[in-house]
Amino acid sequence: MADQSLRIAELLESRVAVFAKAQGVQVAWENIPFTPPQDKPYLRLFVLPAATQSIDLAAQLQTYRGILQVNIVAMAGGGVSESRLLAKQIADQFPEGMAVSDGDLSIYISSPPAIHSGIQDRASSGPTGGSGSISYTIPISISYRADY
């Protein structure tokens, strides 16, 4: 039986891509060159698989589990209202119990999305804190289960 991890990642990423395009939000895709916008938030996402389980004696039915982590990254110092609203809108795209199917593969959102507190990457910028921008990140954890 073929590993379905790539199909799972593609299904989850495509749902985020549709949302981002509709909202006019840029996405920093894995291993694709990206220049972050300085004036508005952008997304970074990671599909973090967990151990695959066989749930029948014949080892024919596989269950894949993992987390889709979507980070909302914004320039620090601009407040959190826009980023928090974006986090809520993304979480609403993955309600608990939602199913996404592609042929013989079904992905289920197995728990409510969790929006975590923001994290600032540096205390300051400038002569004592280094150069460049400071970002503020709000991570969203979305647990999934995929049956194949």
N, C-alpha and C positions, 0 to 999 in steps of 0.2 A: 504494500500500500504506500503510495507516494506521500511525502510530507506536504502538508497543506499550509505551512507557515507563510509562504510567499503570497498565496491567494488570500489568506486572512489579512495580511498587512495591506494588500492592494485594496480590498473591500473597505477596510477602515479608513485608509488614507483617501480613498475616493470620496467618501462621505464628508471628510473634513475639507477636501478640495472644493466640492460643490458649495458648501457653506461659505468658505473663504472668498470664492469668486462672487457669490451673491452679495456679500458684505463689503467687498472691495478691500479685503485684508490680505496682505502678502504672507506667503508661507516660506520658511527656510527649510527646503526639503533636504533630506539626508544625502550627502555627498554631491550636492549641486551648488555651484558658486552662487553666492547671495550677498548683496549689499543691503544691510539693514536700513530701513527708513529712519530718519532722525525725528520726524514729526508725528508719527502715529505708531500704535502697537503692531506687532507682527506675530506670527505663530511659528513654533518649532514643535514637531511631534516625533514621538518615538513609540514603536510597537515593541513591547517588552514581553516576550513569550515566557511562560512557565513550563514545567514538565508536562509532556504529553502522556495521557493515560489511556490504556485499553480498558474498556468497560464491559467486555463480554469474554467468555471463555475461549472463543475461537480467535481472539485478538483481531477481529474484523472492524469493530466500531471504535474509532479513536475520538477522544475528547481533548481538545487543545484549550488551554487556559492562558490568560495573560492580562496585561494592562496596556491600554492605549493612554499614553501620557501626552497631553497637549500643554505646552508652555506658552503663555502670553507674555511677550517681552516688550517693554516700553521704556522710554527714557525716564530715568529717575528724576524726581523733582516736579513732575507734571500731575501729581495726584494719582488716585487709584480708581476713580469713578468709571472712566472709560474702560480700563482693563477689567474691572470687576463685572461690568455689564457684558463685555465680550465673553468673559469666562462663563457667565450664566447662560448666554445664548448658545455657546458651544455645548455646555452640559445638557441643555434642553434638546440638542440633536441626538443624544444618546440616552434616552430614558430607560430606567430599569425594565427589563422584560422585552425590550425592542428586539426584533429579529431582522437580520439582513441575510438574504439568501442569494446564492449564485449556483444554479444547478443543484448538484448534490451536496453542497456545502452550506451550512446554516450557522450564522454567528448570533449569539444571544448576549445582550448586555445583562450581566448577572448580578449587579448591584447598582445602587444609585451613584452617579458620578460624584466625586469628592473634589470640591474646590478648596485648595489649600491657601495658607497665608502667603503673601508676596515675600520675595527674597531679593534684597539689593545686592548686586555683585561686588561693590566696593563701597567703603564709607565715604569716599570723596574722590574727586579728580583734581588735577592740577599739580602744582609743584610737589606737594607732599603725598598725594594719592595716586600718582601716575598720570598718564595722559589719556586722552580719548574719552569716550562716553561712559556713563554709568547706566546700567540697565536695571529694571525692576521686573521680576518674573513672578507670575502667578501660575503654578502648576495645577492641572486638572487630571485626576486619575479616573480612568474608565475601565472597569473590570469586564472581561468578556469570556465567553465559553463558546467554542466552535465544535460542532459535531460533524463527523465525516464517516 
